[in-house]
């Protein structure tokens, strides 16, 4: 069986979609590979809370792996724009999403109307609130895609709910990507574990993103840079992590870092993955293969 590797990029902010995402699309074209982008169609900031204040900020009860300051990733101008104007992300850049899809990249949905609000509290929302959040933004994404199909969904900040699978199934999604970090299943080898886990609703699987900064599910490359690793050390660390993770591996980052400051590191990881015998594919290809093996409809 062939080995598969996916890069998933969560498009949280206006800088993600305006600058980082086009650069990653161009990189994918130059390398002949496709990525997966989970796009926030609403706003990034919730003004009811502190600016960018999110559940995965480090504290004693919930430690979080090293990551870079938001101001560094957005830039001073971008930080102020998010704070003052709080522009809509995906809805505000339809041509970027359309171009990415035409270029062969996978576009999924990332939450509902507000990234920060979902991240802080979606796990306690009612079914009706979850459905309303998705239904408010999903049509605007569908009309931008050639097939009008959105196979994948990812919750902002990994804040998920057991009510999501049936809601997603009813709206045509085939998978959600709300698990992070390496699986810990007895003594089984990583290669034997698989990364697609069934949910209570048939044919909506929950996909595990193994390559993250832990604890907390921090963006992978951002975490390595924040930890002080240089390019050769990142290359060696990625190769080691890839081998440990198994035959189906997903890595996670954001375009406002990986598509700008970290663009060369994305290229490096793609090249290392190919050297190790992995095909670089969208997340949906991993899901489809595992569903076929498991006999899901």
ZIURRA-V28904 format. One record per residue. N is the residue number from 1. SS is DSSP state (H for helix, E for strand, L for the rest). NEAR is the number of other ideal C-beta (glycine too) atoms within 12 Angstrom. D_CENTER is the distance of its C-alpha to the mean C-alpha in Angstrom with 2 decimals. Layout:
N/SS/NEAR/D_CENTER + N/SS/NEAR/D_CENTER
This chain:
1/L/17/25.14 + 2/L/14/22.93 + 3/E/25/20.10 + 4/E/38/16.57 + 5/E/44/13.70 + 6/E/49/10.26 + 7/E/50/8.05 + 8/E/52/4.42 + 9/E/53/4.28 + 10/E/54/3.77 + 11/E/51/7.48 + 12/L/47/9.37 + 13/L/48/12.82 + 14/H/39/15.57 + 15/H/40/15.57 + 16/H/44/11.98 + 17/H/45/13.20 + 18/H/31/16.80 + 19/H/30/16.79 + 20/H/43/13.70 + 21/H/46/12.40 + 22/H/30/15.99 + 23/H/31/16.50 + 24/H/44/13.63 + 25/H/38/15.01 + 26/H/24/18.42 + 27/H/35/17.49 + 28/H/35/16.19 + 29/H/19/19.47 + 30/H/16/21.54 + 31/H/24/20.22 + 32/L/16/20.29 + 33/L/33/16.75 + 34/L/33/13.89 + 35/L/48/10.15 + 36/E/48/7.43 + 37/E/54/6.41 + 38/E/53/5.40 + 39/E/53/8.45 + 40/L/53/10.41 + 41/L/44/13.84 + 42/L/37/15.81 + 43/E/34/16.57 + 44/L/49/14.90 + 45/L/37/17.96 + 46/L/29/20.16 + 47/L/18/23.71 + 48/L/14/24.98 + 49/L/20/23.29 + 50/L/15/23.35 + 51/L/23/21.42 + 52/L/33/17.79 + 53/L/22/19.23 + 54/L/33/16.54 + 55/L/31/16.89 + 56/L/29/15.29 + 57/L/24/17.96 + 58/L/18/20.20 + 59/L/13/23.42 + 60/L/7/25.91 + 61/L/11/24.78 + 62/L/16/21.03 + 63/L/16/20.69 + 64/L/26/17.51 + 65/L/26/17.05 + 66/L/22/18.03 + 67/L/34/15.93 + 68/L/29/17.17 + 69/L/18/18.80 + 70/H/32/17.17 + 71/H/20/20.30 + 72/H/20/19.84 + 73/H/35/16.38 + 74/H/34/17.62 + 75/H/24/21.18 + 76/H/15/24.16 + 77/H/16/24.51 + 78/H/31/20.90 + 79/H/25/21.06 + 80/H/19/24.29 + 81/H/24/23.10 + 82/H/36/20.26 + 83/H/26/22.88 + 84/H/14/25.64 + 85/L/19/24.43 + 86/L/29/20.98 + 87/L/27/20.23 + 88/E/29/18.13 + 89/L/48/14.95 + 90/L/48/14.36 + 91/H/27/17.92 + 92/H/28/19.29 + 93/H/33/18.23 + 94/H/24/18.82 + 95/H/18/20.18 + 96/H/35/17.05 + 97/H/40/15.06 + 98/H/26/18.17 + 99/H/25/18.72 + 100/H/43/15.31 + 101/H/34/15.93 + 102/H/18/19.49 + 103/L/28/18.57 + 104/L/25/16.92 + 105/L/41/13.18 + 106/E/43/11.21 + 107/E/50/10.32 + 108/E/46/8.86 + 109/E/50/9.54 + 110/E/50/7.92 + 111/L/48/10.99 + 112/L/41/14.47 + 113/L/33/16.90 + 114/E/32/15.95 + 115/H/45/12.82 + 116/H/38/15.15 + 117/H/32/17.35 + 118/H/45/14.82 + 119/H/36/13.57 + 120/H/27/17.26 + 121/H/27/18.69 + 122/H/38/17.07 + 123/H/22/18.10 + 124/H/17/21.68 + 125/L/28/21.66 + 126/L/15/23.97 + 127/H/20/23.08 + 128/H/12/24.56 + 129/H/23/22.45 + 130/H/34/19.16 + 131/H/23/20.57 + 132/H/18/21.77 + 133/H/36/18.50 + 134/H/40/16.81 + 135/H/22/20.04 + 136/H/23/20.43 + 137/H/33/17.47 + 138/H/36/16.84 + 139/H/18/20.06 + 140/H/30/19.29 + 141/H/44/16.21 + 142/H/29/18.19 + 143/L/21/21.09 + 144/L/31/19.23 + 145/L/31/18.26 + 146/L/19/21.10 + 147/L/16/21.01 + 148/L/17/19.91 + 149/L/22/17.73 + 150/L/39/14.19 + 151/L/38/13.43 + 152/E/44/10.01 + 153/E/51/8.96 + 154/E/49/6.52 + 155/L/46/8.68 + 156/H/45/8.66 + 157/H/40/9.61 + 158/H/37/9.53 + 159/L/30/12.72 + 160/L/33/13.55 + 161/L/32/16.93 + 162/L/22/19.12 + 163/L/28/20.10 + 164/H/38/16.83 + 165/H/30/17.46 + 166/H/22/20.75 + 167/H/35/19.61 + 168/H/39/16.77 + 169/H/25/19.28 + 170/H/19/21.82 + 171/L/29/19.65 + 172/L/25/19.00 + 173/L/36/15.51 + 174/L/36/15.67 + 175/E/48/12.73 + 176/E/47/10.36 + 177/E/50/7.58 + 178/E/41/9.01 + 179/E/31/10.61 + 180/E/36/10.18 + 181/L/26/12.84 + 182/L/26/15.60 + 183/L/28/17.48 + 184/L/13/21.04 + 185/L/16/23.23 + 186/L/9/26.84 + 187/L/8/27.99 + 188/L/13/26.06 + 189/L/16/24.77 + 190/H/27/21.08 + 191/H/21/21.85 + 192/H/15/23.43 + 193/H/25/20.85 + 194/L/33/18.31 + 195/L/38/14.73 + 196/E/38/15.10 + 197/E/26/16.94 + 198/E/22/19.04 + 199/L/30/19.08 + 200/L/19/22.24 + 201/L/24/21.78 + 202/L/16/22.53 + 203/L/29/20.20 + 204/L/35/17.06 + 205/E/40/15.42 + 206/E/37/12.92 + 207/E/47/10.81 + 208/E/40/10.71 + 209/E/45/8.35 + 210/L/40/11.49 + 211/E/43/11.09 + 212/L/36/10.34 + 213/E/36/13.07 + 214/L/26/15.15 + 215/L/21/16.43 + 216/L/29/13.94 + 217/L/42/10.54 + 218/E/36/10.70 + 219/L/47/8.83 + 220/H/45/10.71 + 221/H/45/12.76 + 222/H/42/13.35 + 223/H/37/14.68 + 224/H/37/16.94 + 225/H/31/18.34 + 226/H/25/18.93 + 227/L/21/20.70 + 228/L/12/23.09 + 229/L/25/22.41 + 230/L/14/23.69 + 231/H/19/22.67 + 232/H/14/24.86 + 233/H/17/23.72 + 234/H/31/20.01 + 235/H/26/21.02 + 236/H/18/22.95 + 237/H/29/20.42 + 238/H/38/17.69 + 239/H/26/20.38 + 240/H/18/21.43 + 241/H/33/18.07 + 242/H/39/17.43 + 243/H/25/20.89 + 244/H/20/20.56 + 245/H/35/17.39 + 246/L/30/19.23 + 247/L/29/19.26 + 248/E/38/15.78 + 249/E/44/13.06 + 250/E/51/9.30 + 251/E/49/8.32 + 252/E/48/5.55 + 253/E/48/6.52 + 254/L/51/7.33 + 255/H/52/9.84 + 256/H/43/12.53 + 257/H/42/12.99 + 258/H/45/11.87 + 259/L/41/13.35 + 260/L/33/16.47 + 261/L/27/17.81 + 262/L/37/15.73 + 263/H/31/16.09 + 264/H/21/18.81 + 265/H/36/16.87 + 266/H/43/14.25 + 267/H/30/17.45 + 268/H/32/18.92 + 269/H/42/16.25 + 270/H/35/16.46 + 271/H/24/20.22 + 272/H/30/20.36 + 273/H/35/18.36 + 274/H/22/20.82 + 275/H/18/23.70 + 276/L/26/22.77 + 277/L/18/23.00 + 278/E/33/19.43 + 279/E/24/18.63 + 280/E/39/15.38 + 281/L/33/13.99 + 282/L/37/11.22 + 283/H/47/9.71 + 284/H/38/12.39 + 285/H/32/15.10 + 286/H/43/14.54 + 287/H/41/14.61 + 288/H/26/17.66 + 289/H/28/19.48 + 290/H/30/19.17 + 291/H/25/20.24 + 292/H/17/23.13 + 293/H/16/24.19 + 294/H/17/24.17 + 295/L/10/26.02 + 296/L/22/23.80 + 297/L/12/24.75
